[in-house]
Amino acid sequence: MKRSVWVSSAAVLGFAFLYLPIVSLVIYSFNESRLVTVWSRFSTKWYGELFRDPQILQAAWVSLKIATISASLALVLGTLAALVLVRFGRFAGRTLFNGMTTAPLVMPEVITGLSLLLLFVSMELTFGWPAGRGLTTIIIAHTTFCMAYIAVVVQSRLVDMDRSTEEAALDLGATPVRVFFDITLPTIAPALVSGWLLAFTLSLDDLVIASFVSGPGSSTLPMVIFSKVRLGVSPDINALATLMIAVVSVGVLGSLWIMNRRAGARQDN
Amino acid sequence: MKWLIGSSGRRWVAAVPGLWLLVFFLVPFLVVAKLSLSEAAIARPPYLPLWEWDEDYLTVTLNIGNYRYLIEDTLYLNAFVESLRIASVSALVCLVVGYPMAWFIARARPDRRNLLLTLVILPFWTSFLLRVYAWIGLLKPNGVINNMLMGIGLIDEPIPMLQTDFAVYLGIVYTYLPFLVLPLYANLVKLDNALFEAAEDLGARPWQTFLTVTLPLSLPGMLAGCLLVFIPAVGEFVIPALLGGADTLMIGKVLWTEFFNNRDWPVASAVAMVMLVILVLPIMLLRNAQSAAEREV
């Protein structure tokens, strides 16, 4: 079927819409003027400013720590959840299990954040743990919503996976644990990598949930950005955004390139 | 099925994520439910306990005043109605903008699809907060769009765009567009080309083919996509806080103010409970739509 000009131009406009704000952020990050939207001349001074801002550096460090730990924890829990959903067939409580794994994906963040904070407060009153709010509580919160994303990513890979190698290994006498580590894990490795990266970015980006469950001294990068943005637009945020966009684009496009090359190699064989 | 570690091993594999979700996802809702029935107080934490154990008497005090307050003060009702309206209009606008994109990708050459899909997902990987922030620079009275329009002489003075409902709609459509395109694409890419060729051979015009073949077959994908936009948009906080004006009422923002500014935890909990009840139906619909979209191959 031919594609009409209408559809194509509408689609192109859609893509333009997605990228227009990002492009303008990047352009204005190199603007010399403090007035974010009045172009004076090319300058990289806001990048320098950014790296001299202790508040931002401190918050970035906190965020990176939280994102690394939560993404890793979520990877383990999310992969287990995906295994249970794809491989365990029917079991008592499956509907509940399935609901609990997928609901965090769509749950409005204000609800997740509030409910977790109230849980932490009640737990502290009852068991004395967690004492106060800080890194630990943010990590728990992020792990919980990140594992849902990882479960979805890993689940779709497990469903597509060809089981014959696993069955062959089992027939040849390998223990199920060994089959899992030697065959299943390497096969789903790409999904694990992209799941981890997704979880990492989501954690790095979360403002609402972190605001509820953080304590004094554990302000994350989005929290600092949000308070800065509320006070007015500041050009060093543009520089920060550009850096983050650059890292993410290189990462995502790079992995796409690698995957395409591997797919190409597979076709050649 | 013994492929994993025998039945006791399997129980452990299921128990670890299951317990985690139970404690950190399900139980918290019960805590919110409990707190929504307690009374606010100037204390740490700022509410009174629900039950007290004194000698042989267990006194349980349930305060439904928080819910009555939500009904009596029209602010909350308005905020709920407004949120539902903004979320549903945004979902429909996403559908109009996203449908051609999903169709375009689904009908592109197979080797190009991955790149196009990545282009849809890429913004989703870059910070949501910063992408919303980018719109401030574009929409401000002295922002890029106004400067451009004035530069080409189309307008004489800036159009107020920031801190309006328009900016909120724009922000929601912009940030949630990938959520609509992806499930819709997954649905559209599965449709058999033979169907369209048959329709064309039988003399259907392109728009007839679209209305009678494509549209009905892509309903599950459309529904899943719209709900994926609608559900989180109802409780959205960041977009109305940054792009909306003081009079933009959205329930996520109300909950936030109630919790952080007024420190009224019980009322914030009651707002959350009502929001949950409202969202139960869409969430169940979403599950059905997603499994329907998966079945349709």
Chai-1 contact restraints between the chains, C-beta under 6 A:
chainA,res_idxA,chainB,res_idxB,connection_type,confidence,min_distance_angstrom,max_distance_angstrom,comment,restraint_id
A,M1,B,F196,contact,1.0,0.0,6.0,A-B,restraint_1
A,R3,B,R107,contact,1.0,0.0,6.0,A-B,restraint_2
A,V7,B,P100,contact,1.0,0.0,6.0,A-B,restraint_3
A,V7,B,W103,contact,1.0,0.0,6.0,A-B,restraint_4
A,V7,B,F104,contact,1.0,0.0,6.0,A-B,restraint_5
A,A10,B,P100,contact,1.0,0.0,6.0,A-B,restraint_6
A,A11,B,P100,contact,1.0,0.0,6.0,A-B,restraint_7
A,A11,B,M101,contact,1.0,0.0,6.0,A-B,restraint_8
A,A11,B,F104,contact,1.0,0.0,6.0,A-B,restraint_9
A,G14,B,V97,contact,1.0,0.0,6.0,A-B,restraint_10
A,G14,B,M101,contact,1.0,0.0,6.0,A-B,restraint_11
A,L18,B,P123,contact,1.0,0.0,6.0,A-B,restraint_12
A,P21,B,R131,contact,1.0,0.0,6.0,A-B,restraint_13
A,P21,B,A134,contact,1.0,0.0,6.0,A-B,restraint_14
A,P21,B,W135,contact,1.0,0.0,6.0,A-B,restraint_15
A,S24,B,L138,contact,1.0,0.0,6.0,A-B,restraint_16
A,S24,B,V144,contact,1.0,0.0,6.0,A-B,restraint_17
A,L25,B,A134,contact,1.0,0.0,6.0,A-B,restraint_18
A,V36,B,G137,contact,1.0,0.0,6.0,A-B,restraint_19
A,T37,B,G137,contact,1.0,0.0,6.0,A-B,restraint_20
A,T37,B,G143,contact,1.0,0.0,6.0,A-B,restraint_21
A,T37,B,V144,contact,1.0,0.0,6.0,A-B,restraint_22
A,L77,B,P17,contact,1.0,0.0,6.0,A-B,restraint_23
A,L77,B,W20,contact,1.0,0.0,6.0,A-B,restraint_24
A,L80,B,V13,contact,1.0,0.0,6.0,A-B,restraint_25
A,L80,B,V16,contact,1.0,0.0,6.0,A-B,restraint_26
A,L80,B,P17,contact,1.0,0.0,6.0,A-B,restraint_27
A,A81,B,P17,contact,1.0,0.0,6.0,A-B,restraint_28
A,V84,B,A14,contact,1.0,0.0,6.0,A-B,restraint_29
A,G89,B,M1,contact,1.0,0.0,6.0,A-B,restraint_30
A,F97,B,G18,contact,1.0,0.0,6.0,A-B,restraint_31
A,M100,B,L21,contact,1.0,0.0,6.0,A-B,restraint_32
A,M100,B,F25,contact,1.0,0.0,6.0,A-B,restraint_33
A,V106,B,I231,contact,1.0,0.0,6.0,A-B,restraint_34
A,V106,B,P232,contact,1.0,0.0,6.0,A-B,restraint_35
A,P108,B,P232,contact,1.0,0.0,6.0,A-B,restraint_36
A,P108,B,G235,contact,1.0,0.0,6.0,A-B,restraint_37
A,V110,B,G235,contact,1.0,0.0,6.0,A-B,restraint_38
A,V110,B,F237,contact,1.0,0.0,6.0,A-B,restraint_39
A,V110,B,G252,contact,1.0,0.0,6.0,A-B,restraint_40
A,V110,B,L255,contact,1.0,0.0,6.0,A-B,restraint_41
A,I111,B,A272,contact,1.0,0.0,6.0,A-B,restraint_42
A,L114,B,A272,contact,1.0,0.0,6.0,A-B,restraint_43
A,S115,B,P28,contact,1.0,0.0,6.0,A-B,restraint_44
A,S115,B,F29,contact,1.0,0.0,6.0,A-B,restraint_45
A,S115,B,V32,contact,1.0,0.0,6.0,A-B,restraint_46
A,L116,B,P28,contact,1.0,0.0,6.0,A-B,restraint_47
A,L118,B,V31,contact,1.0,0.0,6.0,A-B,restraint_48
A,L118,B,V32,contact,1.0,0.0,6.0,A-B,restraint_49
A,L118,B,L35,contact,1.0,0.0,6.0,A-B,restraint_50
A,L119,B,P28,contact,1.0,0.0,6.0,A-B,restraint_51
A,L119,B,V31,contact,1.0,0.0,6.0,A-B,restraint_52
A,V121,B,P45,contact,1.0,0.0,6.0,A-B,restraint_53
A,S122,B,V31,contact,1.0,0.0,6.0,A-B,restraint_54
A,T144,B,F24,contact,1.0,0.0,6.0,A-B,restraint_55
A,T144,B,F25,contact,1.0,0.0,6.0,A-B,restraint_56
A,P176,B,W3,contact,1.0,0.0,6.0,A-B,restraint_57
A,P176,B,L4,contact,1.0,0.0,6.0,A-B,restraint_58
A,P176,B,I5,contact,1.0,0.0,6.0,A-B,restraint_59
A,V177,B,I5,contact,1.0,0.0,6.0,A-B,restraint_60
A,T201,B,W125,contact,1.0,0.0,6.0,A-B,restraint_61
A,D205,B,S127,contact,1.0,0.0,6.0,A-B,restraint_62
A,D205,B,F128,contact,1.0,0.0,6.0,A-B,restraint_63
A,L207,B,L129,contact,1.0,0.0,6.0,A-B,restraint_64
A,V208,B,F237,contact,1.0,0.0,6.0,A-B,restraint_65
A,P222,B,L129,contact,1.0,0.0,6.0,A-B,restraint_66
A,I225,B,L129,contact,1.0,0.0,6.0,A-B,restraint_67
A,V229,B,Y133,contact,1.0,0.0,6.0,A-B,restraint_68
A,V233,B,I136,contact,1.0,0.0,6.0,A-B,restraint_69
A,A241,B,L130,contact,1.0,0.0,6.0,A-B,restraint_70
A,M244,B,S127,contact,1.0,0.0,6.0,A-B,restraint_71
A,I245,B,T126,contact,1.0,0.0,6.0,A-B,restraint_72
A,V248,B,W125,contact,1.0,0.0,6.0,A-B,restraint_73
A,V248,B,T126,contact,1.0,0.0,6.0,A-B,restraint_74
A,V252,B,L122,contact,1.0,0.0,6.0,A-B,restraint_75
A,V252,B,W125,contact,1.0,0.0,6.0,A-B,restraint_76
A,L256,B,T118,contact,1.0,0.0,6.0,A-B,restraint_77
